[in-house]
Amino acid sequence: MTSILYIGGTGTISAACVRRSVALGHDVAVLNRGGARRPLPPAVELIEADIRDAPAVRAAIGDRRFDVVAEFLAFSPDHIATDLDLFEGRTGQYVFISSASAYEKPPRRLPVTESTPLRNPYWQYSRDKIACEDVLVAAHRERGLPVTIIRPSHTYDERLLPTLGHWTDIARMREGRPVIVHGDGTSLWTITHSDDFAVAFTGLLGNPAAIGEAFTITGTHAPSWNQIYGWLADAAGVASPDIVHVASDTIAAFEPALGPTLIGDKAHSMVFDVSKVQQLVPEFRTTITFDEGARRILAYYDANPEAQQIDEGRDALFDRIAAFVRAAG
């Protein structure tokens, strides 16, 4: 039995990994501030502390050691520095969740592999993840830190809509209003269900061959954005959604906050080679494609009306963009 401490543990990706770890019979603890976004299995030990409050974490975990510490909430080098102070020497494997958005943009060749350079001049989030990796790689080389780096791409579950407007897009589809899709919708986008991700992730935990290595964990399912929106429309019962294709640069001009995630990631076709992780976890593969994922998402939202939140600012933004594009011909 492997003892695993998940930092976070109730997010889109981590919740699925916690569930699978429990199903595999591991001894699982989750450290977070409480108020779980997704319910924890009964077998999980909840350790309530804020990972940003190092003294509180020390008090909460005492002198305990863990076979694995899986960090889902580190986004900058200072977060990593705190973790190393807390856990170095007290775990046999420190697993850092980086991001596939750290790979060079635009990509010079596909598929992307673990040897693809890390460089994203468009998105600070990605550059911060790269900086985190740099700290961890140096610690591994200099002190033998038992680190494993994971780079997921777009991972979702039934609660996470992958579109620009999330539920707002579904509401607009059902109302017959225009829905904005970046570019011409033909770029390919690897989209991975969290349950599939969890198979690869948990297969690396406690695995000596994973120490000192980085792994891309995505599925092999890379539909176009037109397919993604089309499957959501089908699941929502909308036969002919009013799709408006808009250049990513134009969307970013209207809403600069969307620029980094589009120009720094989603505007490009992103297809990944996952053979490295499959060598260690041969059972890992895509089992849930997004046509099925879309049905699960709509089933969840239709069964939970309180989750159907309209972003009024984004809603108005889409109206302005659609009117501008159509007026321009």
C-alpha positions in Angstrom: 0.0 0.0 0.0 1.4 3.4 -1.0 0.8 6.4 1.2 -0.2 9.4 -0.9 -0.7 13.0 0.1 -2.7 15.0 -2.5 -2.3 18.8 -2.1 -5.7 20.0 -3.5 -7.5 16.8 -4.2 -11.0 18.1 -5.1 -10.3 19.8 -8.5 -11.2 18.6 -12.0 -8.1 16.5 -12.3 -7.1 15.8 -8.8 -10.5 14.5 -7.7 -10.4 11.8 -10.3 -6.9 10.8 -9.3 -7.9 10.6 -5.6 -10.8 8.3 -6.5 -8.6 6.0 -8.5 -5.9 5.9 -5.8 -8.6 4.8 -3.3 -9.9 2.2 -5.7 -6.4 0.9 -6.1 -6.2 0.4 -2.4 -3.7 3.1 -1.5 -3.6 5.1 1.8 -4.8 8.5 0.6 -4.8 11.8 2.5 -5.9 15.2 1.0 -4.5 18.5 2.2 -6.7 21.5 1.5 -8.6 24.3 3.2 -11.8 22.3 3.4 -15.1 23.1 1.6 -14.4 20.5 -1.0 -15.4 21.4 -4.6 -16.0 17.7 -5.3 -16.8 15.1 -2.6 -14.0 13.0 -1.3 -14.4 9.2 -1.0 -15.1 8.1 2.6 -11.7 6.3 2.9 -9.8 9.6 2.3 -8.2 11.4 5.3 -8.8 15.1 5.1 -6.1 17.3 6.5 -7.4 20.9 6.7 -4.7 23.5 6.2 -3.8 26.2 3.6 -0.7 25.1 1.7 0.2 28.8 1.5 0.4 28.8 5.3 3.6 26.8 6.0 3.3 26.9 9.8 -0.3 25.6 9.6 0.8 22.8 7.3 3.6 21.8 9.6 1.2 21.7 12.6 -1.3 19.7 10.6 1.1 17.0 9.3 3.5 16.8 12.2 6.4 14.5 11.5 4.6 12.3 9.1 6.2 11.0 5.9 4.5 10.1 2.7 5.5 7.7 -0.1 4.2 10.3 -2.6 3.3 14.0 -2.3 1.2 15.1 -5.4 1.1 18.8 -5.7 -1.8 20.3 -7.7 -1.7 23.8 -6.3 1.8 25.1 -7.1 1.8 27.8 -9.7 5.0 29.8 -9.1 8.6 29.2 -7.9 7.9 30.5 -4.4 5.1 27.9 -4.0 7.7 25.2 -4.9 10.2 26.7 -2.4 7.6 26.3 0.3 6.9 22.8 -0.7 10.6 21.8 -0.7 11.0 23.3 2.8 7.9 21.3 3.9 8.4 17.9 2.2 12.0 17.4 0.9 13.4 14.5 2.8 9.9 13.4 3.9 8.6 11.8 0.7 9.9 9.2 -1.8 8.3 11.0 -4.7 7.3 14.6 -5.2 4.9 14.9 -8.2 4.4 18.4 -9.7 1.5 19.2 -12.0 2.9 21.4 -14.7 1.1 22.2 -17.9 1.3 21.2 -21.6 0.7 24.9 -22.3 4.4 25.3 -21.4 5.5 23.6 -24.7 6.6 26.1 -27.3 3.9 28.2 -29.0 3.3 28.0 -31.8 4.5 24.4 -32.1 7.1 23.9 -34.8 6.1 20.2 -35.3 3.5 17.8 -34.2 3.0 15.6 -32.3 4.4 17.4 -29.2 6.7 15.2 -27.2 8.4 15.6 -23.8 11.5 16.8 -25.7 9.6 19.7 -27.3 11.2 22.9 -26.0 9.4 24.7 -23.1 8.7 28.2 -24.3 5.5 30.2 -24.2 6.0 34.0 -24.7 2.2 34.6 -24.6 1.0 33.3 -21.3 2.4 34.1 -17.9 0.7 31.1 -16.3 2.8 28.8 -18.6 6.0 30.7 -18.0 5.5 30.4 -14.2 5.0 26.6 -14.7 8.3 26.5 -16.6 10.0 28.4 -13.8 8.7 25.9 -11.3 10.0 23.0 -13.4 13.4 24.7 -13.5 13.6 24.8 -9.7 12.6 21.2 -9.4 15.0 19.9 -12.1 17.9 21.8 -10.4 17.0 20.3 -7.1 16.9 16.8 -8.7 20.3 17.3 -10.3 22.0 18.9 -7.3 20.4 17.1 -4.4 18.6 14.1 -5.8 15.1 15.4 -5.2 12.8 12.5 -6.2 10.7 14.6 -8.5 8.2 13.6 -11.3 6.8 16.3 -13.5 3.4 15.9 -15.2 2.2 18.0 -18.1 -1.6 17.7 -18.7 -3.4 19.6 -21.4 -7.1 20.4 -21.5 -8.6 17.9 -19.0 -12.3 18.0 -18.1 -15.1 16.3 -16.2 -18.8 16.6 -16.1 -18.6 20.0 -14.4 -16.1 21.6 -16.7 -17.3 23.0 -20.1 -14.3 23.5 -22.4 -15.6 26.5 -24.3 -14.9 30.2 -24.0 -18.2 31.0 -22.3 -18.7 27.7 -20.4 -22.4 27.4 -19.5 -23.1 30.8 -21.1 -22.4 29.2 -24.5 -24.9 26.4 -23.9 -27.5 28.9 -22.9 -26.9 31.0 -26.0 -27.1 27.9 -28.2 -30.5 27.0 -26.7 -31.7 30.5 -27.2 -30.6 30.6 -30.8 -28.1 33.4 -30.1 -24.6 33.5 -31.8 -21.8 31.5 -30.2 -18.2 32.6 -30.7 -15.7 30.0 -31.8 -12.1 31.1 -32.2 -10.4 30.8 -35.6 -12.1 28.8 -38.2 -12.8 26.0 -35.8 -10.7 23.5 -37.7 -7.6 23.4 -35.4 -7.2 20.2 -33.6 -7.4 20.2 -29.8 -6.5 17.3 -27.5 -9.2 17.0 -24.8 -8.9 14.4 -22.1 -11.4 13.2 -19.5 -10.1 13.3 -16.0 -11.0 9.6 -15.4 -8.6 8.7 -18.3 -5.9 11.0 -17.0 -6.1 9.4 -13.6 -5.2 6.0 -15.0 -1.8 7.3 -16.3 -1.2 9.5 -13.3 -1.8 6.9 -10.6 0.3 4.4 -12.6 3.3 6.7 -12.1 2.9 7.1 -8.3 5.5 5.1 -6.4 7.1 4.0 -9.7 10.9 4.3 -9.5 11.2 4.6 -13.2 9.2 7.9 -13.0 11.7 9.6 -10.8 13.6 12.4 -12.5 11.3 12.3 -15.5 8.7 14.5 -17.1 5.5 13.0 -18.7 2.9 14.4 -20.9 -0.5 13.0 -19.8 -3.2 13.6 -22.4 -5.4 11.3 -24.3 -5.0 10.6 -28.0 -8.4 12.2 -28.9 -7.9 15.4 -30.8 -11.2 16.6 -32.4 -11.5 20.0 -34.1 -13.1 22.9 -32.2 -16.0 22.7 -34.6 -16.6 19.1 -33.5 -16.3 20.1 -29.8 -19.0 22.8 -30.1 -21.0 20.5 -32.4 -21.1 17.7 -29.9 -22.1 20.1 -27.1 -24.9 21.4 -29.3 -26.1 17.9 -30.0 -26.1 17.1 -26.3 -27.9 20.3 -25.6 -30.6 19.4 -28.1 -29.7 22.2 -30.5 -29.8 21.0 -34.2 -28.3 24.1 -35.8 -26.3 26.3 -33.4 -25.5 29.8 -34.7 -21.7 29.5 -34.8 -19.6 32.7 -35.5 -16.0 32.1 -36.3 -13.7 34.9 -35.1 -9.9 35.3 -35.3 -8.2 34.8 -32.0 -6.5 38.1 -32.3 -9.9 39.8 -32.7 -11.3 38.1 -29.6 -8.2 39.2 -27.7 -8.6 42.8 -28.9 -12.2 42.8 -27.5 -11.2 41.0 -24.3 -7.4 41.1 -23.5 -7.9 38.6 -20.7 -8.7 35.9 -23.3 -5.6 36.6 -25.3 -3.1 34.5 -23.4 -5.2 31.3 -23.3 -6.1 31.6 -27.0 -2.9 32.9 -28.6 -0.8 31.1 -26.1 -2.6 27.8 -26.4 -6.0 27.1 -28.0 -5.4 28.9 -31.3 -3.0 26.2 -32.3 -3.5 22.6 -33.2 -2.2 20.6 -30.3 -1.6 16.9 -30.7 0.6 14.9 -28.3 2.7 11.8 -28.3 2.0 9.9 -25.1 4.1 6.9 -25.8 6.5 7.7 -22.9 3.8 7.4 -20.2 2.3 4.4 -21.9 5.6 2.6 -21.6 5.2 2.8 -17.8 1.4 2.6 -17.7 0.5 0.4 -20.7 -3.2 0.3 -19.7 -3.5 4.1 -20.2 -5.6 5.1 -23.3 -8.5 7.2 -24.3 -11.7 5.6 -23.3 -14.0 8.6 -23.1 -14.2 10.7 -26.3 -15.8 14.1 -26.2 -19.0 13.1 -27.9 -19.6 11.0 -24.8 -18.0 13.7 -22.6 -20.4 16.3 -23.9 -23.4 14.1 -23.1 -22.1 13.7 -19.5 -21.6 17.4 -19.1 -25.1 18.3 -20.3 -26.6 15.6 -18.2 -24.9 17.0 -15.1 -25.9 20.6 -15.8 -29.5 19.8 -16.7 -29.8 17.8 -13.4 -28.2 20.6 -11.4 -29.9 23.9 -12.4 -27.9 25.8 -9.7 -24.8 25.1 -11.7 -26.2 26.9 -14.8 -24.5 30.2 -14.1 -24.6 32.9 -16.8 -21.5 35.1 -17.0 -23.2 38.4 -17.8 -20.0 40.1 -18.8 -19.0 37.3 -21.2 -22.5 37.2 -22.5 -22.5 40.8 -23.5 -18.9 40.5 -24.9 -20.1 37.7 -27.3 -22.9 40.0 -28.5 -20.5 42.8 -29.2 -18.0 40.5 -31.0 -20.8 38.8 -33.1 -22.2 42.2 -34.1 -18.8 43.5 -35.1 -17.9 40.5 -37.2 -21.2 40.4 -39.0 -21.2 44.1 -39.7 -17.7 43.7 -41.1 -19.0 41.0 -43.5 
